[in-house]
Amino acid sequence: MTRISHTAVKFGFILACIACSAFLSGCSGMQPARPLVPGEADARWAQYLAASNGHDVPVAFTASVRYALPDKSGHRVLLTLWSNGGQPYRVDISAGFNTIVAKILESPDIFSMYVPSEETLYFYDGKGKPGLKLGRPVPFTPESIIRLLTGKYAEVFGVLGSDPQPGPDAAISYLLAGDTPITDGARLTLNNQGLPTLWRDAAANGWKMEIEYDENPEPAQRALPERITLTQPDGYEAVFLIKSRNYPKKPFTREQLKLKMPPDTKIQPFSTTWKECI
């Protein structure tokens, strides 16, 4: 049996649970910011809230996830996710030669990850959720990344926005408010359709997330994130690129969403180290 190191599994899981990716290139071609007209900022925020309230529909997608560290090292994994639009979510993470390094189940009550190379199921059912770490802590959880990928933006970035500022190409940025690292003092930029395209951490050297959307969604389906880039000024980067997205006509069954394991699987809670690393 091929042995996969703890580090590879953690990083693979991290980035698989990270989520949709967007890299907005340069400033060329951008229109300069112009003053906001009365009511424009409120209308744009209303668009954002409306875009966050899409109906839950069965969805399955695969994505390539690449992450890099300041020393230029890094890895690439393949993420496969399927759900009926909300929890529970099932995620498989594969490395080279289609080797599955982790199988994940995220439900309202518990977060579970089965590691085949260790024949062990790790679970977490405490208050809060395991967080992400890419060389250093990231203010996103696996659950928050999955919610972004399925269009539940307000569940991640919150419903409170103030201090609207105009940006290039009719974009508007807002100061977020809330009691999470994602919302506390960060800024969120919305495009002219009310979709989030840029999130910036409140810290001067904090993380930045850029989101790009599918320009040709399937008929009757809304545009969803197609590419996400998460970067930090010291050289940490994660890129998530959707390879395919399908909308099954029938909901996934409970059996299809189950986390299947051998009968002799060992079960243990996430340790403090694991919780900090994911």
Residue pairs with C-beta under 8 A, 6 or more apart in sequence:
1 117
2 99
2 117
3 117
4 95
4 99
4 101
4 115
4 117
8 75
8 95
8 101
9 101
9 102
9 115
9 117
10 133
10 274
10 277
10 278
11 67
11 75
11 77
11 134
12 65
12 75
12 77
12 93
12 95
12 101
12 102
13 93
13 101
13 102
13 104
13 113
13 142
13 278
14 67
14 132
14 133
14 134
14 142
14 238
14 277
14 278
15 65
15 66
15 67
15 77
15 79
15 134
15 238
15 240
16 63
16 65
16 77
16 79
16 91
16 93
16 102
16 104
17 91
17 104
17 132
17 141
17 142
17 143
17 145
17 146
17 278
18 65
18 132
18 138
18 140
18 142
18 145
18 228
18 230
18 238
18 240
19 63
19 65
19 140
19 145
19 146
19 148
19 149
19 225
19 228
19 240
20 63
20 145
20 148
20 149
20 211
20 224
20 225
20 226
20 227
20 228
20 240
20 242
21 210
21 211
21 212
21 225
21 226
21 227
21 228
21 229
21 230
21 238
21 239
21 240
21 241
21 242
22 197
22 210
22 211
22 212
22 213
22 225
22 226
22 227
22 228
22 229
23 210
23 212
23 227
23 229
23 239
24 197
24 198
24 210
24 212
27 168
30 168
30 169
31 168
31 169
31 170
32 168
33 165
33 166
33 167
33 168
34 166
35 166
36 164
36 166
36 172
40 172
41 164
41 172
41 174
44 164
44 172
44 190
44 192
44 194
45 161
45 164
45 174
45 190
45 194
46 194
47 190
47 193
47 194
48 153
48 154
48 161
48 190
48 194
48 195
48 196
49 154
49 159
50 194
51 151
51 153
51 193
51 194
51 195
51 222
52 151
52 152
52 153
52 154
52 155
53 154
54 151
54 152
54 222
55 85
56 84
56 85
56 86
57 84
57 85
57 247
58 82
58 83
58 84
58 85
58 247
58 248
58 249
58 250
58 251
58 252
59 82
59 83
59 84
59 85
59 150
59 245
59 246
59 247
59 248
60 80
60 81
60 82
60 245
60 246
60 248
61 80
61 81
61 82
61 149
61 242
61 243
61 244
61 245
61 246
62 78
62 79
62 80
62 81
62 242
62 243
62 244
63 78
63 79
63 81
63 240
63 241
63 242
63 243
64 76
64 77
64 78
64 79
64 240
64 241
64 243
65 76
65 77
65 78
65 79
65 238
65 239
65 240
65 241
66 74
66 75
66 76
66 238
66 239
66 241
67 74
67 75
67 134
67 237
67 238
67 239
68 74
68 235
68 236
68 237
68 238
69 134
69 135
69 235
69 236
70 135
70 234
70 235
70 236
75 95
77 93
77 94
77 95
77 101
78 93
78 94
78 95
78 98
78 243
79 91
79 92
79 93
79 94
79 240
80 91
80 92
80 93
80 94
81 89
81 90
81 91
81 146
81 149
82 89
82 90
82 252
82 256
82 257
83 89
83 90
83 150
83 252
83 257
84 251
84 252
84 257
85 150
86 150
87 106
87 107
87 108
88 105
88 106
88 107
88 108
88 257
89 104
89 105
89 106
89 146
90 103
90 104
90 105
90 256
90 257
90 259
91 102
91 103
91 104
91 105
91 106
91 146
92 100
92 102
92 103
92 104
93 100
93 101
93 102
93 103
93 104
94 100
94 101
95 101
100 116
101 115
101 116
101 117
102 113
102 114
102 115
102 116
103 113
103 114
103 116
103 259
103 260
103 261
104 111
104 112
104 113
104 114
104 142
104 259
105 111
105 112
105 113
105 257
105 258
105 259
106 112
106 142
106 143
106 146
109 125
110 123
110 124
110 125
111 123
111 124
111 125
111 129
111 130
111 142
111 143
112 121
112 122
112 123
112 124
112 259
113 121
113 122
113 123
114 120
114 121
114 122
114 259
114 261
114 265
115 121
115 122
118 266
119 262
119 264
119 265
119 266
120 265
120 266
120 267
120 268
121 259
121 261
121 265
121 266
121 267
121 268
122 268
122 269
122 270
122 274
123 267
123 268
123 269
123 270
124 130
124 269
124 270
124 275
125 269
129 141
129 142
129 143
130 141
130 142
130 270
130 274
130 275
130 278
131 137
131 138
131 139
131 140
131 141
131 275
131 276
131 278
132 138
132 140
132 141
132 142
132 145
132 278
133 276
133 277
133 278
134 230
134 232
134 236
134 238
135 232
135 236
136 232
136 234
136 236
137 276
138 207
138 230
139 180
139 181
139 182
139 201
139 207
140 156
140 182
140 209
140 230
142 278
144 155
144 156
144 182
145 240
147 153
147 155
147 156
148 156
148 211
148 225
148 228
149 224
149 225
149 242
150 224
151 222
151 224
151 225
153 195
153 196
156 182
157 176
157 182
157 183
157 188
157 196
157 199
158 176
158 177
158 178
158 180
158 182
158 183
160 176
160 177
160 178
160 183
161 174
161 175
161 176
161 177
161 188
162 174
162 175
162 177
163 174
163 175
164 172
164 173
164 174
165 172
165 173
165 174
166 172
167 173
167 189
169 191
169 192
170 191
170 192
171 189
171 190
171 191
171 192
171 197
171 198
172 189
172 190
173 187
173 188
173 189
173 190
173 198
174 187
174 188
174 189
174 190
175 185
175 186
175 187
176 182
176 183
176 184
176 185
176 186
176 187
176 188
177 183
177 184
178 184
181 201
182 199
184 202
185 202
186 199
186 200
186 201
186 202
187 199
187 200
187 202
188 196
188 198
188 199
189 196
189 197
189 198
189 199
190 196
190 197
191 197
193 223
195 211
195 213
195 223
196 211
197 210
197 211
197 212
198 208
198 209
198 210
198 211
199 208
199 209
199 211
200 206
200 208
201 207
201 208
205 232
205 233
205 234
206 232
207 230
207 231
207 232
208 230
208 231
208 232
209 228
209 229
209 230
210 228
210 229
210 231
211 225
211 227
211 228
212 225
212 226
212 227
212 228
213 223
213 224
213 225
213 226
214 223
214 224
214 225
214 226
214 242
214 245
215 223
215 226
217 223
217 224
218 247
221 247
224 245
225 242
226 241
226 242
227 239
227 240
227 241
227 242
228 239
228 240
229 237
229 238
229 239
229 240
230 237
230 238
230 239
230 240
231 237
231 238
270 278
